[in-house]
Amino acid sequence: MTFAGEPTAAAPVLRHLAQLTAERDLELLEVQLLRTVQMLLCARAVFWLRIDRDTGRFALTQLRVDGDDIHVMPREDGRISQDPPEGWAADVWTTLIAALLPDPAASAEWSVAGMRVFPLRTREATLGYVLASGAHAVLDINLFSSVLEVLRNHYALLEENQRDKLTGLLNRKTFDDSISRLLRLIAATAEHRSGDERRRLMRRGGERYWLAVADIDHFKRINDTLGHLYGDEVLLLLAQVMKRSFRHDDLLFRFGGEEFVIVIRAPDMGSARIAFEKFRRNVEAFDFPQVGEVTVSLGATQIEQRFIPSALVGRADQALYHAKRSGRNVLHFFEQLAASGEVLASPQQGTIELF
């Protein structure tokens, strides 16, 4: 690879690859990807146009270089029917999406709207597209392709390891790390810190966050009467209802068995209730083949910086078990139950079996 006709040392490339493959967080991995591409191409701005695996929608991350400053812009939904992301001309965005949608596998690399486009693909799917604007490096395309291949393999491996095999939701082992990162992001905003984590929080809206534990009502009865194959089908279909009920950037986990955890952002409890109730009603209205009606009970709580992840789950579990005792197919918030004295304000840890 050469920049402006001069040979370039491999050391910077290897350092960036080491940073890429050491990263275990998908969002921070995307930032490292953009830093690497910007360095290799000497681009004025680089973009990561990710395809959400559950919804098929585009999510955009931008890294713009102004002198020594690097800015990660907020993500925006990239539906072609919506307005373009902030800072994008409508005609450029429309041209770009139109070029990607008809046949995204048509070429290994192409140019559109003044940008170079590099797809990141696995054998099964396209993960997204790297876009470079204002690139002026004389690039060894074989080296660049190799870097993208390393990134693609690492990205796909991370995503696979974070997913439940049956439902495709995030798995239990990712929960503690995800909530711990979220707590750090909340703290970063409160303390006016800078850096990648602060930018990630700004992308998510800077609002309050809420956690709900959802449990399928009478799930053991389904397994005992119809068999585990039908039980697995209920879990799979319920996960699909869950994906359709929440936004693409909400965190959806399968904890194990028939238990799920949902993390959303909402400005207040009323807004969070609307979101969780929408999911509960969607499950109730769904016709599960051979099973018929299935319902879920939910317990929810606000995510606060002073609680560790297990304590947050404990608070939501207190509310969940109150929902089970009060008739099932209902949502309760821990804060309201604690205020009325119906649950302990400081739940004991380890009293609820999550698995």
C-alpha contacts under 8 A as a table, 3 or more apart, distances in Angstrom:
res1	aa1	res2	aa2	distance
1	M	7	P	6.49
1	M	8	T	6.17
1	M	138	V	7.33
1	M	139	L	5.50
1	M	140	D	4.26
1	M	141	I	7.83
1	M	143	L	6.82
2	T	5	G	5.50
2	T	6	E	5.19
2	T	7	P	4.60
2	T	8	T	5.36
2	T	137	A	7.38
2	T	138	V	5.66
2	T	139	L	6.06
2	T	140	D	6.77
3	F	6	E	5.45
3	F	7	P	6.74
3	F	8	T	6.63
3	F	137	A	4.92
3	F	138	V	5.07
3	F	139	L	6.84
4	A	137	A	6.06
4	A	138	V	5.83
5	G	138	V	6.90
9	A	12	P	6.80
9	A	13	V	7.89
10	A	13	V	5.35
10	A	14	L	6.16
11	A	14	L	5.09
11	A	15	R	6.08
12	P	15	R	5.05
12	P	16	H	6.27
13	V	16	H	5.22
13	V	17	L	6.21
13	V	36	T	7.56
13	V	40	L	7.70
14	L	17	L	4.98
14	L	18	A	6.07
15	R	18	A	5.06
15	R	19	Q	6.31
16	H	19	Q	5.02
16	H	20	L	6.14
16	H	32	Q	7.59
16	H	36	T	5.93
17	L	20	L	4.94
17	L	21	T	6.16
17	L	36	T	7.88
17	L	147	V	7.26
17	L	150	V	7.86
17	L	151	L	7.99
18	A	21	T	5.36
18	A	22	A	6.04
19	Q	22	A	5.17
19	Q	23	E	6.34
19	Q	32	Q	7.13
20	L	23	E	5.50
20	L	29	L	6.20
20	L	32	Q	5.95
20	L	33	L	6.86
20	L	151	L	6.91
21	T	24	R	7.91
21	T	151	L	7.41
21	T	154	H	6.38
23	E	26	L	7.70
23	E	28	L	7.12
23	E	29	L	5.76
24	R	29	L	7.21
24	R	158	L	6.84
25	D	28	L	5.45
25	D	29	L	5.93
25	D	158	L	7.93
26	L	29	L	4.87
26	L	30	E	6.31
26	L	155	Y	7.10
26	L	158	L	7.17
26	L	159	E	7.51
27	E	30	E	5.15
27	E	31	V	6.72
28	L	31	V	5.04
28	L	32	Q	6.35
28	L	196	D	7.61
29	L	32	Q	5.03
29	L	33	L	6.13
29	L	155	Y	7.75
30	E	33	L	4.93
30	E	34	L	6.34
30	E	48	W	7.21
31	V	34	L	5.15
31	V	35	R	6.27
31	V	63	L	7.73
31	V	72	V	7.90
32	Q	35	R	5.04
32	Q	36	T	6.18
33	L	36	T	5.20
33	L	37	V	6.22
33	L	151	L	7.41
34	L	37	V	5.14
34	L	38	Q	6.02
34	L	46	V	6.18
34	L	47	F	6.80
34	L	48	W	7.04
34	L	62	Q	7.95
34	L	63	L	6.39
35	R	38	Q	5.21
35	R	39	M	6.21
35	R	63	L	7.60
36	T	39	M	5.15
36	T	40	L	6.18
37	V	40	L	5.09
37	V	41	L	5.99
37	V	42	C	7.98
37	V	43	A	7.89
37	V	46	V	7.19
37	V	132	A	7.93
38	Q	41	L	5.34
38	Q	42	C	5.34
38	Q	43	A	5.15
38	Q	44	R	7.49
38	Q	45	A	7.11
38	Q	46	V	6.21
38	Q	132	A	7.68
39	M	42	C	5.28
39	M	43	A	7.39
40	L	137	A	7.44
40	L	139	L	7.51
40	L	144	F	7.53
41	L	132	A	7.77
41	L	135	A	5.38
41	L	136	H	6.56
41	L	137	A	5.10
41	L	138	V	7.76
41	L	139	L	6.79
42	C	134	G	7.98
42	C	135	A	5.51
42	C	136	H	6.00
42	C	137	A	5.62
43	A	46	V	6.60
43	A	132	A	6.11
43	A	133	S	5.87
43	A	134	G	5.06
43	A	135	A	3.85
43	A	136	H	6.47
43	A	137	A	7.75
44	R	64	R	6.50
44	R	65	V	5.76
44	R	66	D	7.96
44	R	132	A	7.69
44	R	133	S	5.87
44	R	134	G	4.93
44	R	135	A	6.36
45	A	62	Q	7.28
45	A	63	L	5.82
45	A	64	R	4.40
45	A	65	V	5.97
45	A	132	A	6.06
45	A	133	S	5.22
45	A	134	G	6.78
46	V	62	Q	6.01
46	V	63	L	5.35
46	V	64	R	6.48
46	V	130	V	7.22
46	V	131	L	5.54
46	V	132	A	4.46
46	V	133	S	6.10
47	F	60	L	7.01
47	F	61	T	5.66
47	F	62	Q	4.38
47	F	63	L	6.09
47	F	130	V	5.78
47	F	131	L	4.91
47	F	132	A	6.42
48	W	60	L	5.84
48	W	61	T	5.12
48	W	62	Q	6.39
48	W	128	G	7.11
48	W	129	Y	5.90
48	W	130	V	4.86
48	W	131	L	6.39
49	L	58	F	6.29
49	L	59	A	5.76
49	L	60	L	4.65
49	L	61	T	6.51
49	L	128	G	5.41
49	L	129	Y	5.04
49	L	130	V	6.37
49	L	131	L	7.52
50	R	58	F	5.58
50	R	59	A	5.15
50	R	60	L	6.27
50	R	127	L	6.19
50	R	128	G	4.17
50	R	129	Y	6.41
51	I	56	G	5.77
51	I	57	R	5.66
51	I	58	F	4.70
51	I	59	A	6.37
51	I	126	T	7.40
51	I	127	L	5.75
51	I	128	G	5.14
52	D	55	T	5.65
52	D	56	G	5.11
52	D	57	R	5.38
52	D	58	F	6.17
52	D	59	A	6.97
52	D	127	L	7.93
52	D	248	H	7.31
53	R	56	G	5.70
53	R	57	R	8.00
53	R	127	L	7.79
54	D	243	K	7.00
54	D	248	H	7.68
55	T	243	K	7.95
55	T	248	H	7.08
57	R	77	D	6.96
57	R	78	G	6.30
57	R	79	R	6.08
58	F	77	D	5.96
58	F	78	G	4.50
58	F	79	R	6.44
59	A	75	R	5.97
59	A	76	E	5.83
59	A	77	D	5.28
59	A	78	G	5.72
60	L	74	P	7.86
60	L	75	R	5.03
60	L	76	E	5.92
60	L	77	D	7.24
60	L	78	G	7.03
60	L	85	P	7.92
61	T	72	V	6.53
61	T	73	M	6.12
61	T	74	P	6.76
61	T	75	R	5.49
62	Q	71	H	7.49
62	Q	72	V	5.31
62	Q	73	M	5.30
62	Q	74	P	7.87
63	L	70	I	6.23
63	L	71	H	5.41
63	L	72	V	4.88
63	L	73	M	6.90
64	R	69	D	7.98
64	R	70	I	5.68
64	R	71	H	5.45
64	R	72	V	7.01
65	V	68	D	6.83
65	V	69	D	5.84
65	V	70	I	5.07
65	V	71	H	7.02
66	D	69	D	5.22
66	D	70	I	6.68
72	V	196	D	7.98
72	V	199	R	6.62
73	M	199	R	7.88
73	M	203	R	7.24
74	P	199	R	7.89
74	P	200	R	7.90
74	P	202	M	6.93
74	P	203	R	4.27
74	P	204	R	7.66
75	R	85	P	7.88
75	R	203	R	5.87
75	R	204	R	7.99
76	E	85	P	5.68
76	E	86	E	7.99
77	D	82	Q	7.85
77	D	85	P	7.50
78	G	82	Q	7.01
78	G	84	P	6.93
78	G	85	P	7.18
79	R	82	Q	5.38
80	I	83	D	7.55
80	I	84	P	7.87
80	I	94	T	6.85
80	I	97	I	6.76
83	D	90	A	7.20
84	P	88	W	5.96
84	P	89	A	7.05
84	P	90	A	5.70
84	P	93	W	5.89
84	P	94	T	7.81
85	P	88	W	5.70
88	W	92	V	6.88
88	W	93	W	6.39
89	A	92	V	5.31
89	A	93	W	6.28
90	A	93	W	5.21
90	A	94	T	6.07
91	D	94	T	5.13
91	D	95	T	6.00
92	V	95	T	5.15
92	V	96	L	6.07
92	V	113	A	5.84
93	W	96	L	5.09
93	W	97	I	6.19
94	T	97	I	5.33
94	T	98	A	5.98
95	T	98	A	5.16
95	T	99	A	6.15
95	T	112	V	7.43
95	T	113	A	6.75
96	L	99	A	5.18
96	L	100	L	6.47
96	L	112	V	6.32
96	L	113	A	6.63
97	I	100	L	5.12
97	I	101	L	6.03
98	A	101	L	5.47
98	A	102	P	6.86
99	A	102	P	6.70
99	A	103	D	7.89
99	A	104	P	7.74
99	A	112	V	7.36
100	L	103	D	6.52
100	L	104	P	5.04
101	L	104	P	6.00
103	D	106	A	5.58
104	P	107	S	7.43
104	P	126	T	7.98
105	A	108	A	7.36
107	S	110	W	6.67
108	A	118	F	6.69
108	A	119	P	6.65
109	E	116	R	7.30
109	E	117	V	5.68
109	E	118	F	5.01
109	E	119	P	6.91
110	W	116	R	5.94
110	W	117	V	5.35
110	W	118	F	7.07
111	S	114	G	6.56
111	S	115	M	5.43
111	S	116	R	4.40
111	S	117	V	5.69
112	V	115	M	5.37
112	V	116	R	6.58
112	V	117	V	7.25
114	G	133	S	6.77
114	G	134	G	7.97
115	M	131	L	6.22
115	M	132	A	5.41
115	M	133	S	4.80
115	M	134	G	7.34
116	R	131	L	5.62
116	R	132	A	5.21
116	R	133	S	6.76
117	V	129	Y	6.49
117	V	130	V	5.80
117	V	131	L	4.71
117	V	132	A	6.72
118	F	129	Y	5.55
118	F	130	V	5.00
118	F	131	L	6.40
119	P	126	T	7.20
119	P	127	L	7.79
119	P	128	G	6.04
119	P	129	Y	4.34
119	P	130	V	6.19
120	L	126	T	6.01
120	L	127	L	5.52
120	L	128	G	5.46
120	L	129	Y	5.76
120	L	130	V	7.37
120	L	148	L	7.05
120	L	149	E	7.73
120	L	152	R	6.02
121	R	124	E	7.78
121	R	125	A	5.90
121	R	126	T	4.22
121	R	127	L	5.49
121	R	128	G	7.24
121	R	152	R	6.84
122	T	125	A	5.38
122	T	126	T	6.19
122	T	127	L	7.23
122	T	152	R	7.21
122	T	153	N	7.75
122	T	156	A	7.55
132	A	135	A	6.28
139	L	144	F	7.45
140	D	143	L	5.48
140	D	144	F	6.38
141	I	144	F	4.95
141	I	145	S	5.94
142	N	145	S	5.08
142	N	146	S	6.21
143	L	146	S	5.07
143	L	147	V	6.35
144	F	147	V	5.10
144	F	148	L	6.33
145	S	148	L	5.08
145	S	149	E	6.09
146	S	149	E	4.96
146	S	150	V	6.29
147	V	150	V	5.23
147	V	151	L	6.30
148	L	151	L	4.99
148	L	152	R	5.94
149	E	152	R	4.97
149	E	153	N	6.18
150	V	153	N	5.34
150	V	154	H	6.22
151	L	154	H	5.15
151	L	155	Y	5.89
152	R	155	Y	5.10
152	R	156	A	6.05
153	N	156	A	5.25
153	N	157	L	6.10
154	H	157	L	5.09
154	H	158	L	6.14
155	Y	158	L	5.23
155	Y	159	E	6.22
156	A	159	E	5.15
156	A	160	E	6.10
157	L	160	E	5.14
157	L	161	N	6.15
158	L	161	N	5.23
158	L	162	Q	6.30
159	E	162	Q	5.24
159	E	163	R	6.51
160	E	163	R	5.41
162	Q	170	L	5.54
162	Q	171	N	5.73
162	Q	173	K	7.50
162	Q	174	T	6.05
163	R	168	G	5.34
163	R	169	L	5.43
163	R	170	L	4.44
163	R	171	N	5.07
164	D	167	T	5.75
164	D	168	G	5.04
164	D	169	L	5.41
164	D	170	L	5.75
164	D	171	N	4.73
164	D	172	R	7.99
164	D	254	R	6.78
165	K	168	G	5.82
166	L	232	D	7.75
166	L	236	L	6.58
167	T	235	L	6.86
167	T	236	L	4.98
167	T	239	A	5.89
167	T	240	Q	7.87
167	T	254	R	7.69
168	G	239	A	7.88
169	L	239	A	7.14
169	L	252	L	5.91
169	L	253	F	5.37
169	L	254	R	6.01
170	L	174	T	6.83
170	L	175	F	7.82
170	L	251	L	7.54
170	L	252	L	5.98
170	L	253	F	4.47
170	L	254	R	6.27
171	N	174	T	5.80
171	N	175	F	7.03
171	N	253	F	5.50
171	N	254	R	5.43
171	N	255	F	6.35
172	R	175	F	5.36
172	R	253	F	6.63
172	R	254	R	6.29
172	R	255	F	4.77
172	R	256	G	7.08
173	K	176	D	6.93
173	K	177	D	7.95
174	T	177	D	5.58
174	T	178	S	6.06
175	F	178	S	5.12
175	F	179	I	6.14
175	F	253	F	7.31
176	D	179	I	5.31
176	D	180	S	5.93
176	D	309	P	6.10
177	D	180	S	5.09
177	D	181	R	6.09
178	S	181	R	5.26
178	S	182	L	6.25
179	I	182	L	4.91
179	I	183	L	6.13
179	I	309	P	6.13
180	S	183	L	5.10
180	S	184	R	6.27
180	S	308	I	7.54
180	S	309	P	6.80
181	R	184	R	5.04
181	R	185	L	6.18
182	L	185	L	4.99
182	L	186	I	6.24
183	L	186	I	5.10
183	L	187	A	6.22
183	L	303	I	7.93
183	L	304	E	7.43
183	L	305	Q	5.51
184	R	187	A	5.00
184	R	188	A	6.02
184	R	305	Q	7.90
185	L	188	A	4.90
185	L	189	T	6.36
185	L	197	E	5.96
185	L	198	R	6.10
185	L	200	R	7.69
185	L	201	L	5.75
186	I	189	T	5.38
186	I	190	A	6.34
186	I	201	L	7.26
186	I	206	G	7.88
186	I	305	Q	6.93
187	A	190	A	5.01
187	A	191	E	6.13
187	A	305	Q	6.77
188	A	191	E	5.20
188	A	192	H	5.96
188	A	193	R	5.10
188	A	194	S	7.58
188	A	197	E	7.50
188	A	198	R	5.97
189	T	192	H	4.93
189	T	193	R	6.22
189	T	198	R	6.32
189	T	201	L	7.47
189	T	206	G	7.76
190	A	193	R	7.90
193	R	198	R	6.51
194	S	197	E	7.57
194	S	198	R	5.52
194	S	199	R	7.43
195	G	198	R	5.46
195	G	199	R	6.41
196	D	199	R	5.06
196	D	200	R	6.21
197	E	200	R	5.01
197	E	201	L	6.37
198	R	201	L	5.14
198	R	202	M	6.28
199	R	202	M	4.99
199	R	203	R	6.20
200	R	203	R	5.03
200	R	204	R	6.49
201	L	204	R	5.09
201	L	205	G	6.65
201	L	206	G	5.88
202	M	205	G	5.30
202	M	206	G	5.46
203	R	206	G	7.64
204	R	207	E	7.76
204	R	249	D	7.99
204	R	265	R	7.99
207	E	265	R	6.06
207	E	266	A	6.06
207	E	267	P	5.46
208	R	265	R	5.54
208	R	266	A	5.53
208	R	267	P	5.44
208	R	268	D	6.93
208	R	302	Q	7.53
208	R	303	I	7.46
209	Y	263	V	6.93
209	Y	264	I	5.64
209	Y	265	R	4.22
209	Y	266	A	6.05
209	Y	267	P	7.94
209	Y	302	Q	6.07
209	Y	303	I	5.39
209	Y	304	E	7.98
210	W	263	V	5.63
210	W	264	I	5.40
210	W	265	R	6.11
210	W	266	A	7.22
210	W	272	A	6.89
210	W	300	A	6.98
210	W	301	T	5.77
210	W	302	Q	4.40
210	W	303	I	5.27
211	L	261	V	7.02
211	L	262	I	5.64
211	L	263	V	4.55
211	L	264	I	6.66
211	L	300	A	5.50
211	L	301	T	5.50
211	L	302	Q	6.20
211	L	303	I	6.36
211	L	312	L	7.64
211	L	313	V	7.79
211	L	316	A	7.17
212	A	261	V	5.65
212	A	262	I	5.15
212	A	263	V	6.57
212	A	276	F	7.85
212	A	298	L	6.35
212	A	299	G	5.42
212	A	300	A	4.00
212	A	301	T	6.48
212	A	316	A	6.06
213	V	259	E	7.05
213	V	260	F	5.75
213	V	261	V	4.56
213	V	262	I	6.50
213	V	298	L	5.59
213	V	299	G	5.39
213	V	300	A	6.36
213	V	313	V	7.34
213	V	316	A	6.00
213	V	317	D	6.53
213	V	320	L	6.79
214	A	259	E	5.78
214	A	260	F	5.07
214	A	261	V	6.12
214	A	262	I	7.72
214	A	296	V	6.30
214	A	297	S	5.67
214	A	298	L	4.43
214	A	299	G	6.68
214	A	320	L	7.35
215	D	258	E	5.81
215	D	259	E	4.64
215	D	260	F	6.40
215	D	296	V	5.46
215	D	297	S	5.47
215	D	298	L	6.52
215	D	320	L	7.90
216	I	219	F	5.68
216	I	258	E	5.64
216	I	259	E	6.84
216	I	294	V	7.40
216	I	295	T	6.10
216	I	296	V	4.43
216	I	297	S	6.55
217	D	294	V	7.18
217	D	295	T	5.67
217	D	296	V	5.29
217	D	297	S	6.56
217	D	328	R	6.76
217	D	329	N	7.24
218	H	221	R	5.43
218	H	222	I	7.00
219	F	222	I	5.19
219	F	223	N	6.61
219	F	231	G	7.49
219	F	258	E	6.91
220	K	223	N	5.17
220	K	224	D	6.05
221	R	224	D	5.05
221	R	225	T	5.94
222	I	225	T	5.42
222	I	226	L	5.62
222	I	227	G	6.90
222	I	228	H	7.92
222	I	230	Y	7.42
222	I	231	G	6.11
222	I	291	V	7.58
223	N	226	L	5.55
223	N	227	G	4.50
223	N	228	H	4.94
223	N	229	L	7.96
223	N	230	Y	7.03
223	N	231	G	5.34
224	D	227	G	5.74
224	D	228	H	7.72
226	L	229	L	7.89
226	L	230	Y	6.15
226	L	231	G	7.57
227	G	230	Y	5.75
227	G	231	G	6.48
228	H	231	G	4.63
228	H	232	D	5.98
229	L	232	D	5.11
229	L	233	E	6.30
230	Y	233	E	4.93
230	Y	234	V	6.24
230	Y	290	Q	7.90
230	Y	291	V	7.92
231	G	234	V	5.13
231	G	235	L	6.41
232	D	235	L	5.05
232	D	236	L	6.20
233	E	236	L	5.04
233	E	237	L	6.06
234	V	237	L	5.21
234	V	238	L	5.89
234	V	288	F	6.82
235	L	238	L	5.16
235	L	239	A	6.15
235	L	258	E	6.97
236	L	239	A	5.20
236	L	240	Q	6.49
237	L	240	Q	5.04
237	L	241	V	6.36
237	L	288	F	7.60
238	L	241	V	5.00
238	L	242	M	6.13
238	L	283	V	6.85
239	A	242	M	4.90
239	A	243	K	6.24
240	Q	243	K	5.13
240	Q	244	R	6.38
241	V	244	R	5.21
241	V	245	S	6.14
241	V	279	F	7.53
241	V	282	N	6.93
241	V	283	V	6.64
242	M	245	S	5.04
242	M	246	F	6.47
242	M	252	L	7.87
242	M	279	F	6.39
243	K	246	F	5.74
243	K	247	R	7.62
243	K	248	H	7.68
243	K	252	L	7.76
244	R	247	R	7.71
245	S	275	A	7.87
245	S	278	K	6.75
245	S	279	F	5.39
245	S	282	N	7.41
246	F	250	D	6.46
246	F	275	A	7.29
246	F	279	F	7.60
247	R	250	D	5.43
250	D	262	I	7.42
250	D	263	V	5.92
250	D	264	I	5.04
250	D	265	R	7.40
251	L	262	I	5.81
251	L	263	V	4.98
251	L	264	I	6.63
252	L	260	F	7.44
252	L	261	V	6.07
252	L	262	I	4.81
252	L	263	V	6.57
253	F	260	F	5.56
253	F	261	V	5.01
253	F	262	I	6.31
254	R	257	G	7.90
254	R	258	E	7.87
254	R	259	E	6.27
254	R	260	F	4.48
254	R	261	V	6.38
255	F	258	E	7.88
255	F	259	E	5.49
255	F	260	F	5.22
255	F	261	V	6.61
255	F	354	L	7.36
255	F	355	F	7.14
256	G	259	E	5.69
256	G	260	F	7.30
256	G	354	L	7.51
256	G	355	F	5.51
257	G	355	F	6.51
259	E	354	L	7.45
259	E	355	F	7.83
264	I	272	A	7.54
265	R	272	A	7.53
266	A	269	M	7.43
266	A	271	S	5.80
266	A	272	A	5.52
267	P	271	S	6.61
267	P	272	A	7.75
268	D	271	S	5.53
268	D	272	A	6.41
269	M	272	A	4.97
269	M	273	R	5.98
269	M	302	Q	7.94
270	G	273	R	5.08
270	G	274	I	6.39
271	S	274	I	5.16
271	S	275	A	6.50
272	A	275	A	5.19
272	A	276	F	6.26
273	R	276	F	5.21
273	R	277	E	5.81
274	I	277	E	5.16
274	I	278	K	6.05
275	A	278	K	5.22
275	A	279	F	6.71
276	F	279	F	5.26
276	F	280	R	6.37
276	F	331	L	7.67
277	E	280	R	4.91
277	E	281	R	6.06
277	E	331	L	7.07
278	K	281	R	5.27
278	K	282	N	6.08
279	F	282	N	5.05
279	F	283	V	6.27
280	R	283	V	5.34
280	R	284	E	6.32
280	R	295	T	7.22
280	R	296	V	6.28
280	R	297	S	7.63
280	R	329	N	7.36
280	R	330	V	7.63
280	R	331	L	7.99
281	R	284	E	4.98
281	R	285	A	6.11
282	N	285	A	5.18
282	N	286	F	6.16
283	V	286	F	5.22
283	V	294	V	6.63
283	V	295	T	6.04
283	V	296	V	7.21
284	E	293	E	6.28
284	E	294	V	5.87
284	E	295	T	5.11
284	E	296	V	7.69
285	A	293	E	7.35
286	F	293	E	6.89
286	F	294	V	7.64
287	D	291	V	7.84
287	D	292	G	5.27
287	D	293	E	5.93
287	D	294	V	7.92
288	F	291	V	5.35
288	F	292	G	4.83
288	F	293	E	6.32
288	F	294	V	7.11
289	P	292	G	6.08
291	V	294	V	7.53
295	T	328	R	7.94
295	T	329	N	5.50
296	V	328	R	7.15
296	V	329	N	5.10
296	V	330	V	7.34
297	S	320	L	6.49
297	S	323	A	6.11
297	S	324	K	6.51
297	S	328	R	5.38
297	S	329	N	4.61
297	S	330	V	5.13
297	S	331	L	6.05
298	L	319	A	7.43
298	L	320	L	5.13
298	L	323	A	6.75
298	L	329	N	7.66
298	L	330	V	6.31
298	L	331	L	4.64
298	L	332	H	6.45
299	G	316	A	4.79
299	G	317	D	5.99
299	G	318	Q	7.10
299	G	319	A	4.32
299	G	320	L	3.77
299	G	321	Y	7.46
299	G	322	H	7.96
299	G	323	A	6.96
299	G	331	L	5.78
299	G	332	H	5.06
299	G	333	F	5.78
299	G	334	F	6.96
300	A	315	R	7.62
300	A	316	A	4.67
300	A	317	D	7.82
300	A	319	A	6.46
300	A	320	L	7.38
300	A	331	L	7.50
300	A	332	H	6.28
300	A	333	F	4.68
300	A	334	F	6.07
301	T	312	L	7.15
301	T	315	R	6.51
301	T	316	A	5.43
301	T	333	F	5.60
301	T	334	F	5.40
301	T	335	E	6.59
302	Q	335	E	7.98
303	I	307	F	7.60
303	I	312	L	6.73
304	E	307	F	5.90
305	Q	308	I	7.67
307	F	311	A	5.78
307	F	312	L	6.15
308	I	311	A	5.37
308	I	312	L	6.45
309	P	312	L	5.15
309	P	313	V	6.35
310	S	313	V	5.13
310	S	314	G	6.09
310	S	349	Q	7.59
311	A	314	G	4.84
311	A	315	R	6.28
311	A	347	P	7.89
311	A	349	Q	6.86
312	L	315	R	5.22
312	L	316	A	6.36
313	V	316	A	5.08
313	V	317	D	5.93
314	G	317	D	4.98
314	G	318	Q	6.25
314	G	347	P	6.44
314	G	348	Q	7.52
314	G	349	Q	6.39
314	G	350	G	7.85
314	G	352	I	7.32
315	R	318	Q	5.20
315	R	319	A	6.64
315	R	334	F	6.02
315	R	346	S	7.90
315	R	347	P	6.32
316	A	319	A	5.17
316	A	320	L	6.12
316	A	333	F	7.33
316	A	334	F	6.12
317	D	320	L	4.75
317	D	321	Y	6.07
317	D	352	I	6.94
318	Q	321	Y	5.40
318	Q	322	H	6.36
318	Q	334	F	6.80
318	Q	343	V	6.78
318	Q	347	P	7.21
319	A	322	H	5.08
319	A	323	A	6.29
319	A	332	H	5.50
319	A	333	F	5.86
319	A	334	F	5.00
319	A	337	L	7.18
319	A	343	V	7.61
320	L	323	A	4.99
320	L	324	K	6.33
320	L	331	L	7.51
320	L	332	H	6.78
321	Y	324	K	4.87
321	Y	325	R	6.16
322	H	325	R	5.08
322	H	326	S	6.06
322	H	332	H	7.49
322	H	343	V	7.98
323	A	326	S	5.14
323	A	327	G	6.55
323	A	328	R	5.46
323	A	329	N	7.48
323	A	330	V	5.86
323	A	331	L	6.38
323	A	332	H	6.20
324	K	327	G	5.73
324	K	328	R	4.54
324	K	329	N	7.81
325	R	328	R	6.91
327	G	330	V	7.53
332	H	336	Q	7.78
332	H	337	L	7.50
333	F	336	Q	5.61
333	F	337	L	6.47
334	F	337	L	5.12
334	F	338	A	5.97
334	F	343	V	7.59
335	E	338	A	5.17
335	E	339	A	6.16
336	Q	339	A	5.13
336	Q	340	S	6.39
337	L	340	S	5.24
337	L	341	G	6.16
337	L	342	E	5.08
337	L	343	V	5.69
338	A	341	G	4.98
338	A	342	E	5.91
338	A	343	V	5.12
338	A	344	L	6.05
338	A	345	A	5.16
339	A	342	E	7.75
339	A	345	A	7.90
340	S	343	V	7.95
341	G	344	L	6.87
341	G	345	A	7.84
343	V	347	P	7.93
344	L	347	P	5.52
348	Q	351	T	6.29
349	Q	352	I	7.73
350	G	353	E	7.25
